[in-house]
Amino acid sequence: MDKDVTNEGQLYEDAIGKIPAHTLELFASLSAKSATGSYSMQVPAPFSDLLLTVEPHVCPLLPSTNICLRYLSTHNLSNQVVLDFGSGSGALAIAAVCSGAAHVDAVDNTHEAVACTSRNAVACDMVDKIHAFASDGFSQVSGRYNLIMANIPIVFVREIVNEHNFGLYDEKWILHNHVLANYRRYLMPGGSLQLCHVPLQPEWSFEKFEKYLAQSGATFGVALEMHQHGLPWRVYSLT
């Protein structure tokens, strides 16, 4: 393992107390890939005909992305308006169009991710249906949506010590809190927000996460549950 990557992993572990082993391994792998420049990633089935370019330091296809892709593959989004919240490389925005969405707004808080999403939309001939733009949370979002896909960081940390964290860490769960406090105003009647979770940390088991959702005032249910990499994952549907 590269020395710098090891040091960064140790810094994160010091910040939280203990980072899940799965996350440290993934962080090291993504750091190594980013060090080589842009690279290609094939989107999993049933969207496997899509090949995306991932720019350095842009969030690629994470395990949580794959779960959200599975959700999209089972839903007909015909004529729906979708928000890809935390677009990274644009995989969910592109998959939403493949699933019938009429229009997708794809937002991310880094200009590198916005540019990456835009380039992949052009490569997939979807530039007329995908609008990628920078937004710190919902700050620049003005539309209302049938569906919001919020593929946001799952691992809770007390402090972010590196700006390039590949969408893996949520400092003090500021982003989770922001999403839960604001998502309803961006939903059309009958719309929903889809939020992924995996109990990587003991303090955020499914039971505790659901208690957190309830305390936020969200009405929710489990939309999808599956195992990946030996771990149970859930997509929650919030209305």
Secondary structure by P-SEA (a helix, b strand, c coil): ccaaaaaaaaaaaaacccccaaaaaaaaaaaaaaaacccccccccccccbbbbbccccccccaaaaaaaaaaaacccccbbbbbcccccaaaaaaaaaacccbbbbbbccaaaaaaaaaaaaaacccccbbbbbbcccccccccccbbbbccccccccccccccccccccccaaaaaaaaacccccccccbbbbbbbccccccccaaaaaaaaaaacccccccbbbbcccbbbbbbbcc
